[in-house]
């Protein structure tokens, strides 16, 4: 089989030969022609088959002709120069970067375009006198780079990037290097003539360099320590802040009183290493968003019929819709507001918002809820409520979406830091009391020395580096987490709740069985020909399963939306559809279970039988459930009916709770109920209907067939192909927690050695300057090597 | 021995110059996207090579400008 020169897919149905190359469809061929004729064929030299098949976009972006909507998307707009940034999910390789940055070759009015690959976005400057936003978007669509524009783009205008951590790290590193440099001479050549003479300048220079380190770079630790003392929760920042302050104050006193050089280099090094840990932990996946709500799923605009003259269509912003407006929804478009169906046949796919697996057909006069996707033809509906008041969007007014996420969870570092802080404070006091009695002049010296060496730099670095490493390892295996503290929470879960539709099942149904009288060859050929003409999702998947035998053009074909289809050839008539449509009232055959998805067949008005569709469950589901059931409670929540209950009971472990007909709010409450019994819940879902449960649960993960398209707010996103690895991910998180514990023991040994120096009154600046970086670096090396070995195991498992 | 003062002043000045350069580069957004420039860098050579060869090109290019109207 040939694979497409443009997109690399196998050419299954048709092969188009063009310029000695094979293409899978005309879309791909057109893109090739466009690029080839505009001197952009280098696109195909950079990477093998880099393209994406352009999707259907006629009319989809008409709303951009509306200036008010277009203005909302623009970043800059003055004197014929407009700047716009689009998110383009199909950016995936260096060819993509190249072709998008050479847009000016395709259209002379594009001035510059710049791709941000990690964000999958492109920023385009163009001449708006010659080219408007709509034409620009069409240009992108034509070469297969369709931008993703949603309601979210209309609301947020300026996003400021927080770069303060880079500044802080830069300043700390700069000061650390310079102070180290300046303090070196005094460590080795103590009695040199010129050193004696100039040491004061050296010391005061160090002091000047140290000021921004304490008061800018270290400010986070000081503020956090102050807050934690006030709320009486001693976190790890308290001993760190004590360490920083004591180091700084004692050094200042030593410099002012001309007692010595102080410990400013250790202090700057400490802050630098801590910030480095923080920076390392901040692995972000800029092309993913974990904070999305319905806004990034909903369209920005919709076609509205003019009130005065209802034959005129206009593009209206979704936020401007009010009750009473009449809107038009085309095939494949999303219903953005609650409304009443007025005209047309509605077949609405609610699977993403309610979890119902099957598209629902509605008749005029029925209420349609926001979030459904129309699957058949054009419909008109009257708006009942504005977008914020719609049934679905009201879920986001639940208090769980306003609660700050970092509230109650106590990390493993926080757990030990309380005991740690109290014990070093008491050691410091005891040691001081001893020296007050033994040799009072050294007492203050010892007190500060204990606080300095006890500063838990290594402890504070253990978690960031272990978790940061794991985060990267997970990312390589297509398991993307919002931040590293999720790993610790994942390690402590004891209950796992799954959504059914879309999470346990794949999005396409392919297990189909036939029940009834066997069809003759002629009937089968007629059936396939009939199915071929229909666009209904069930017809498509049934057609895909049946062998292509003798496709012939039909004499007559009719489709009654929501009921079924009829095909006629050589006076033979076949009817395919719902039981009521096919059987014509005769109840000779027992009605199949209503909850099952069935397609019934009759030939020449004689009922033949039905095809039953089963949900196809994800690869390795049984393995995941069996492994998890060893140490976790399991549950499956579904917004769907009970049709699959028996089937699920057979495959899943006996103690799995199965709950059906759950509305989005019910799912949230189910999780809440589990948590009130002290359970730590992991929720795994996929759609908007799980959004509440995902926010309520301790850890909410989303399964996604394509990580670039919309997924609701969550703590992590798993690529659907890695579903079977979930157990390994949880296992690795638990092992990661172990690594942190080992690192703690390791760093406590360093602290004890340091305390030995401190209590005996021998802590020279050079000892501190060696001990502190040594402990930090060895902890970093230890955790990195250990997690690397853990990651190797994961590689091994996924290759099997 | 007063040369020490001058050497110190120079070394600190050089350090500060680099430090300011770093801060400015962060401010200008050079650290916001650390991946794309590494790929973009490799394109420039190829573009020059290509310009030399595009004299013999197909006679009827599809003009997107016309298609969009």
Interface residues (C-beta under 8 A of the other chain):
Chain A: X33 X34 X36 X37 X38 X39 X42 X45 X94 X97 X98 X101 X106 X107 X108 X114 X115 X116 X117 X118 X119 X131 X135 X138 X139 X142 X161 X163 X166 X167 X170 X171 X174 X178 X194 X197 X198 X201 X205
Chain B: X1 X4 X5 X8 X12 X15 X19 X22 X23 X26 X27 X29 X31 X32 X33 X34 X35 X36 X39 X40 X42 X43 X46 X47 X50 X54 X57 X58 X60 X61 X62 X64 X65 X67 X68
